[in-house]
Amino acid sequence: MPAEHADPIPVDEDVAVYANRFDVWLSEHDIALDLYAVGPPEDGERVATPVARVRLPPTMVFPMIRTLSGTLDAFLEEGPS
């Protein structure tokens, strides 16, 4: 039986980190997303700072992609909510 959706994280308890690059890794049992923040060049070199690793079961990936795609489509049509 699927789990109930959790309540969203309250805005005043923001635990978000910024990421503008990602890598995907596969193992036998899960898919890992490594998220990085890449800032402006320092001493002529761009540095990618790891900010999070999220491990997902493969069964969650396609529903997540569909949700992200639908949310982005709505944002592009209607603007931010």
Backbone as CSV, one residue per row, in Angstrom:
resi,resn,N_x,N_y,N_z,CA_x,CA_y,CA_z,C_x,C_y,C_z
1,MET,0.851,-1.183,0.000,0.000,0.000,0.000,0.890,1.237,0.000
2,PRO,0.620,2.199,-0.909,1.450,3.413,-0.951,1.314,4.242,0.315
3,ALA,2.383,4.921,0.674,2.369,5.794,1.847,1.594,7.063,1.537
4,GLU,1.032,7.648,2.569,0.352,8.936,2.431,1.394,10.004,2.116
5,HIS,0.968,11.058,1.436,1.878,12.187,1.200,2.134,12.897,2.521
6,ALA,3.377,13.246,2.732,3.738,13.994,3.934,3.365,15.457,3.741
7,ASP,3.181,16.152,4.838,2.949,17.585,4.762,4.196,18.258,4.206
8,PRO,4.020,19.323,3.420,5.207,20.014,2.910,6.022,20.643,4.035
9,ILE,7.288,20.850,3.785,8.159,21.490,4.767,7.732,22.943,4.891
10,PRO,7.465,23.427,6.106,7.077,24.834,6.267,8.160,25.773,5.745
11,VAL,7.747,26.875,5.146,8.681,27.828,4.555,9.671,28.348,5.590
12,ASP,9.219,28.559,6.829,10.130,29.090,7.852,11.142,28.050,8.330
13,GLU,11.004,26.807,7.886,11.965,25.750,8.215,12.696,25.318,6.957
14,ASP,13.062,26.273,6.131,13.680,25.994,4.843,14.959,25.189,5.026
15,VAL,14.985,24.015,4.445,16.171,23.166,4.498,16.772,22.979,3.107
16,ALA,16.385,23.842,2.188,16.818,23.713,0.804,18.276,24.118,0.622
17,VAL,18.897,23.492,-0.350,20.231,23.884,-0.791,20.149,24.129,-2.292
18,TYR,20.983,25.024,-2.785,20.996,25.350,-4.197,21.919,24.383,-4.932
19,ALA,21.455,23.890,-6.075,22.274,23.030,-6.928,22.020,23.412,-8.379
20,ASN,23.082,23.464,-9.166,22.929,23.762,-10.581,23.673,22.762,-11.468
21,ARG,24.029,21.628,-10.878,24.622,20.530,-11.625,24.273,19.236,-10.917
22,PHE,24.165,18.151,-11.688,23.894,16.863,-11.068,24.591,15.739,-11.826
23,ASP,24.824,14.655,-11.137,25.300,13.399,-11.724,24.346,12.313,-11.269
24,VAL,24.232,11.276,-12.072,23.360,10.152,-11.752,24.215,8.894,-11.658
25,TRP,23.986,8.133,-10.586,24.713,6.891,-10.366,23.709,5.762,-10.174
26,LEU,24.025,4.597,-10.686,23.144,3.437,-10.556,23.838,2.355,-9.742
27,SER,23.053,1.714,-8.895,23.539,0.527,-8.197,22.506,-0.571,-8.414
28,GLU,22.719,-1.678,-7.792,21.796,-2.809,-7.967,20.393,-2.488,-7.454
29,HIS,20.296,-1.645,-6.411,19.009,-1.430,-5.758,18.483,0.001,-5.784
30,ASP,19.315,0.967,-6.206,18.814,2.329,-6.198,19.529,3.203,-7.232
31,ILE,18.974,4.385,-7.387,19.542,5.403,-8.259,19.933,6.563,-7.354
32,ALA,21.145,7.051,-7.510,21.607,8.160,-6.683,21.769,9.396,-7.549
33,LEU,21.278,10.507,-7.043,21.482,11.809,-7.663,22.462,12.576,-6.787
34,ASP,23.607,12.903,-7.336,24.556,13.765,-6.635,24.323,15.177,-7.141
35,LEU,24.081,16.101,-6.234,23.787,17.487,-6.583,24.960,18.367,-6.176
36,TYR,25.290,19.324,-7.058,26.436,20.204,-6.848,26.029,21.657,-7.062
37,ALA,26.727,22.552,-6.404,26.622,23.977,-6.670,27.921,24.395,-7.347
38,VAL,27.796,24.916,-8.561,28.957,25.378,-9.305,28.909,26.895,-9.320
39,GLY,29.919,27.494,-8.740,29.970,28.948,-8.654,30.854,29.544,-9.725
40,PRO,31.061,30.840,-9.628,31.933,31.506,-10.591,33.361,30.987,-10.462
41,PRO,34.135,31.120,-11.514,35.525,30.619,-11.473,36.341,31.267,-10.356
42,GLU,37.142,30.450,-9.703,38.100,30.926,-8.704,39.487,30.565,-9.212
43,ASP,40.327,31.541,-9.348,41.677,31.326,-9.896,41.604,30.661,-11.272
44,GLY,40.590,31.064,-12.064,40.453,30.545,-13.419,39.817,29.176,-13.530
45,GLU,39.372,28.606,-12.410,38.808,27.259,-12.441,37.452,27.248,-11.754
46,ARG,36.481,26.573,-12.373,35.160,26.429,-11.742,35.207,25.257,-10.762
47,VAL,34.612,25.463,-9.611,34.599,24.428,-8.578,33.168,23.959,-8.360
48,ALA,32.974,22.646,-8.402,31.667,22.061,-8.121,31.678,21.558,-6.680
49,THR,30.862,22.180,-5.833,30.795,21.804,-4.424,29.622,20.850,-4.217
50,PRO,29.863,19.623,-3.724,28.745,18.712,-3.473,27.837,19.273,-2.375
51,VAL,26.519,19.244,-2.617,25.581,19.755,-1.619,24.600,18.693,-1.136
52,ALA,24.395,17.626,-1.923,23.469,16.578,-1.476,23.609,15.337,-2.344
53,ARG,23.315,14.198,-1.754,23.144,12.947,-2.489,21.772,12.400,-2.082
54,VAL,20.962,12.105,-3.082,19.627,11.561,-2.840,19.565,10.189,-3.487
55,ARG,19.207,9.188,-2.695,19.070,7.827,-3.221,17.586,7.526,-3.384
56,LEU,17.234,7.017,-4.555,15.839,6.732,-4.877,15.687,5.292,-5.333
57,PRO,14.556,4.651,-4.991,14.296,3.348,-5.581,13.925,3.547,-7.052
58,PRO,14.338,2.650,-7.931,14.034,2.811,-9.352,12.538,3.005,-9.634
59,THR,11.673,2.415,-8.831,10.236,2.544,-9.060,9.721,3.964,-8.847
60,MET,10.509,4.812,-8.213,10.088,6.183,-7.932,10.496,7.163,-9.034
61,VAL,11.446,6.770,-9.877,12.046,7.718,-10.816,11.062,8.191,-11.880
62,PHE,10.342,7.293,-12.559,9.425,7.744,-13.612,8.275,8.579,-13.064
63,PRO,7.649,8.211,-11.935,6.634,9.112,-11.382,7.206,10.484,-11.024
64,MET,8.440,10.525,-10.535,9.060,11.797,-10.197,9.294,12.627,-11.462
65,ILE,9.765,11.994,-12.537,9.987,12.711,-13.795,8.671,13.261,-14.330
66,ARG,7.594,12.472,-14.270,6.284,12.946,-14.741,5.815,14.141,-13.909
67,THR,5.990,14.079,-12.592,5.581,15.183,-11.728,6.407,16.438,-12.009
68,LEU,7.717,16.282,-12.137,8.577,17.427,-12.460,8.184,18.041,-13.802
69,SER,7.936,17.209,-14.789,7.572,17.692,-16.117,6.243,18.446,-16.079
70,GLY,5.240,17.893,-15.401,3.946,18.564,-15.297,4.039,19.878,-14.544
71,THR,4.818,19.901,-13.481,4.993,21.120,-12.695,5.701,22.195,-13.514
72,LEU,6.734,21.801,-14.252,7.450,22.761,-15.092,6.556,23.268,-16.221
73,ASP,5.760,22.393,-16.846,4.823,22.824,-17.894,3.854,23.868,-17.348
74,ALA,3.292,23.603,-16.156,2.349,24.554,-15.549,3.049,25.877,-15.242
75,PHE,4.267,25.819,-14.742,5.022,27.036,-14.437,5.254,27.856,-15.706
76,LEU,5.634,27.189,-16.789,5.915,27.905,-18.043,4.652,28.518,-18.637
77,GLU,3.503,27.880,-18.414,2.240,28.403,-18.932,1.658,29.498,-18.055
78,GLU,1.750,29.333,-16.731,1.048,30.209,-15.807,1.964,31.143,-15.005
79,GLY,3.242,30.841,-14.967,4.157,31.603,-14.134,4.174,31.029,-12.724
80,PRO,5.008,31.570,-11.863,5.111,31.048,-10.489,3.819,31.257,-9.716
81,SER,3.554,30.323,-8.794,2.322,30.441,-7.985,2.547,31.233,-6.729
